[in-house]
Amino acid sequence: MTTVWLPSDVVSIVDKVKRDRKDPTRSDTVRFLLLKALADLSFLPEETKKALGFVKKGSGDLDKNTVGTFVKEVE
């Protein structure tokens, strides 16, 4: 297990994403966001991205419809 510190404003955003995605725990949401970022930055192998549901479209962009609700613009 790893513990990380996040500023309270980031925790608020993570909690909003958690509610929107209907994740059972904050850890699930943080794990999703971290893996999504690593996939976007091409640090994960294609087969791992595929297994996680981060399927590439023809343009090379990730299809956000296949990964569920992602971070919405924060007001």
N, C-alpha and C positions, 0 to 999 in steps of 0.2 A: 504494500500500500504506500502511496505517496501523498503527501499533503502539500498544497500550494496556497499561497496567500494571494488574494485578489482585492483590488480596491472595491469599496462598497458600491460605487456606481456600476462597476462591471458585474458584481454579484446581482444587482437589481436587473440588469439586462439578461444575465443567465437565467434568473428566475422567471422572467417573462418568456424567454424561449422555452423553458421547461414547461410552463403552463400551455403555451401554444402547441408544443409537440406532444403534450400529455405524457411526458416522461415521468416514471415513478419517483426518480431521485435526481437531485442536482448532479450527482456524479455521472449518471447516464448522459445528461445533457452536456456536461463538460467533456466527457469522453467523445461524444458525437462531434462536438465543435472542434476538438483537437484533431480527430481523425479526418474530418472534412477539410480542415486547413492543410494538413499534411498531404492529402490527396490533391487539393488545388495547387499546391506547390510542387507536385510531382515527386514527392519523397516516398510514396507508396508504390509498390509494383502494380502493374495493370491487373493481375489476377486478384490481388488484395482489394483493389478498388471495386472490381466486379463483385467479389464476395460480399462487400459492404453495401452494395447497391449504388455506388457512385459510378454510374455508367456514363461513358463519354458519348457525346454526339459527334457528328461529322466535323464540326468546326473545332473540336478540341475542348470545348467548354463542357463542364459537368452539367448534366440535366438535373436541375434542382427539383423537378417534379418527381424524380425517382427517390429522392432522399427525404421527402416530407418538408414540413415547414422549416424554413431557415430564419435567420435573424431578420426581422422586419425593421424598417427605419424607426429609430427611437426619437420620440418627440421631445 
